Amino acid sequence: MSGNRLKVEDVKVFSDAALGFFAQTTGHKASVRTAYLLDGAGPIVWNDFQGRIELAGRYRGSVTFSAPRGLLTHVLLSIGESDYTDASHRDIVGEIANQMSGQARRHFGEALDISPPRVLSPEEGAASHPAGAVPFVIPMQWERYEAHLVVQMDKEGGTPP
Amino acid sequence: MNAVTLMVVDDSMVFRNRIARLAGDARLGVKVVAQAENGLEAIHQARQHRPDLVTMDLTMPEMDGPACLEALRTVLPGARILVVSALSDRSTALRAMARGAHGFLLKPFSDEQMVESLQELMA
């Protein structure tokens, strides 16, 4: 993110989608904590599983939901799933990314092209910072776990920092 | 009395299982006879199992939801189809209905919302 080019409501679309997932799917609400810019020495935000969508059009960049295994295992438990393989954990972050994509399509309309959701490894998440976009991190608390929404969006045609 | 049969179509295994569990709720009396993770598999399973009801996502690999909906209408002209999707704009829902869906449930959904939607589909 460069300067204050991002509109709060444009970022809120993504956090609302993730919050909605927890409230509706598990019956237990998540909460958003204080957001911050992720500079080089920032805390670890790349957890065990990541679901990402990539953006082009009004904004370029990506939005990634990153969660630790324990949180996702607890989600699986809460919805009655008995398969705790990595595939099931990946399904959850992929589904959250899918729901962020759906809400973003509604909010931005044709002004934004959104890629299909992808599930990444932690290494892939950490290694793929687009040039010119400083990540904006929104920590999310669900039960006793912390997940992160990592937003890297810059306006199309914006000046890189 | 024969149980009403259901096919669940979604690229997420976890969410296929979730819908199947909810459909197995004793209030509904639905028997899940097939699951498919993409549109092509859904068509194959539909021919094989002839379900009375189908729940399906719109965003899937191989064959996307709208194309799958049209194909299912041909393969299963009597089946009732519930679209379950995160694509939440009104035009998406209207397009799905125009292609033969009988209901639209927005993701994320609660357990109660899914059970109610299945009840409406069976009414």
Interface residues (C-beta under 8 A of the other chain):
Chain A: G20 F21 A23 Q24 T25 G27 L76 I79 G80 E81 D83 A87 S88 D91 I92 G94 E95 N98 Q99 S101 G102 Q103 R105 R106 G109 P116
Chain B: S12 M13 V14 F15 N17 R18 R21 T59 S85 A86 L87 S88 D89 K107 P108 F109 S110 D111 Q113
